[in-house]
């Protein structure tokens, strides 16, 4: 599953400038906390759109620090593919067309029940502003 986020280029540039002033080790925990907040919203949305019986998909949602590139800190929220049967997130998020067994028997279609994109869309301003405010608090003016 790929989610493309547009319009955060300016924020990314500002974060890179701040990171140079503060250092990656101080910025990374701020980004990880924001990613955890987004993962929490994804789980909350999932509970609203599905009655998942096993809870495996919910368990597969999480946040983690990502590999640094050119010493730039990074963190992300998402679904851990292959984690205890959480491999069906894309089917819930986007739905499917009608599906068939090899025998030709229809097993129906899955209607889209987005939970990842709405988590970002409804919380991005709060999350970005939270990152900015937390980093501002670290800067000695």
C-alpha positions in Angstrom: 0.0 0.0 0.0 1.4 3.4 -0.9 0.0 6.7 0.4 1.3 9.9 -1.3 1.2 13.0 0.8 1.3 16.3 -1.1 1.9 19.8 0.2 4.4 19.0 3.0 7.5 20.0 1.0 7.8 23.4 2.8 7.4 21.7 6.2 10.0 19.2 5.2 12.4 21.9 4.3 11.8 23.7 7.6 12.3 20.5 9.5 15.6 19.9 7.7 16.8 23.3 8.6 15.7 22.8 12.2 17.3 19.4 12.3 20.6 20.9 11.3 20.3 23.3 14.3 19.0 20.8 16.8 20.6 17.5 15.7 19.0 14.4 14.4 19.0 12.7 17.8 16.7 15.4 19.2 14.4 15.6 16.2 13.8 11.9 15.7 11.8 11.3 18.9 9.5 14.2 18.0 8.8 12.6 14.6 8.3 9.2 16.2 5.7 10.6 18.6 3.9 12.2 15.7 3.9 8.9 13.8 2.6 7.1 16.9 -0.2 9.6 17.1 -1.1 8.9 13.5 -1.0 5.1 14.1 -3.4 5.6 17.0 -5.8 7.5 14.7 -5.5 4.7 12.1 -6.5 2.1 14.7 -9.4 4.3 15.8 -10.7 4.6 12.2 -10.2 0.9 11.7 -12.5 0.1 14.6 -15.2 2.4 13.1 -15.1 0.9 9.6 -14.8 -2.8 10.4 -15.7 -5.4 12.9 -12.5 -7.3 12.6 -12.8 -10.4 14.7 -9.1 -11.4 15.3 -7.6 -7.9 15.8 -4.6 -8.9 13.7 -4.9 -5.9 11.4 -5.1 -3.5 14.4 -2.0 -5.2 15.9 -0.2 -4.7 12.6 -0.7 -0.9 12.7 2.2 0.8 14.3 4.9 3.5 14.1 8.7 3.2 14.0 11.9 5.1 13.4 13.0 4.7 9.8 16.5 4.5 8.4 18.2 7.8 8.2 19.2 9.1 4.8 22.1 11.6 4.9 21.6 11.8 8.6 18.1 13.1 8.3 15.8 11.6 10.9 12.6 9.9 9.8 9.7 8.1 11.4 6.5 6.6 9.9 3.2 5.1 10.6 1.8 2.2 8.7 0.8 -1.5 8.5 3.4 -4.1 9.1 2.9 -6.4 6.1 3.1 -10.1 7.1 2.5 -9.4 10.7 0.1 -12.0 12.2 -2.3 -11.9 9.2 -2.4 -8.1 8.7 -1.9 -8.5 5.0 -5.4 -7.4 4.0 -5.2 -3.7 4.8 -5.3 -2.7 1.2 -8.5 -4.8 0.6 -10.2 -2.9 3.4 -8.8 0.5 2.5 -9.6 0.3 -1.3 -12.1 -2.5 -1.6 -12.1 -5.0 -4.5 -14.1 -5.8 -7.6 -16.1 -9.0 -7.6 -13.8 -12.0 -6.9 -14.1 -15.6 -8.1 -12.8 -19.0 -7.0 -11.1 -21.2 -9.6 -14.4 -23.0 -9.9 -16.1 -19.8 -11.1 -18.1 -19.4 -7.9 -18.4 -15.7 -6.9 -17.2 -14.7 -3.5 -18.4 -11.2 -3.9 -16.8 -7.7 -3.8 -15.5 -5.8 -0.9 -16.7 -2.2 -0.6 -13.9 0.3 0.2 -13.7 1.2 3.9 -10.8 3.7 4.1 -9.1 4.1 7.5 -5.5 5.1 6.6 -6.1 8.1 4.4 -8.9 9.6 6.6 -6.5 9.3 9.6 -4.0 11.6 7.8 -6.6 13.9 6.2 -8.4 14.7 9.4 -5.3 15.0 11.6 -2.5 16.3 9.4 -2.7 19.9 10.5 -2.8 19.0 14.2 0.1 16.5 13.7 2.3 18.9 11.7 1.6 21.8 14.0 2.4 19.6 17.0 5.8 18.7 15.4 6.5 22.4 14.8 5.5 23.5 18.3 7.5 20.7 19.9 10.6 21.7 17.9 10.0 25.4 18.6 10.1 24.5 22.3 13.6 23.0 21.8 15.0 26.1 20.1 16.5 28.7 22.3 15.5 32.0 20.8 
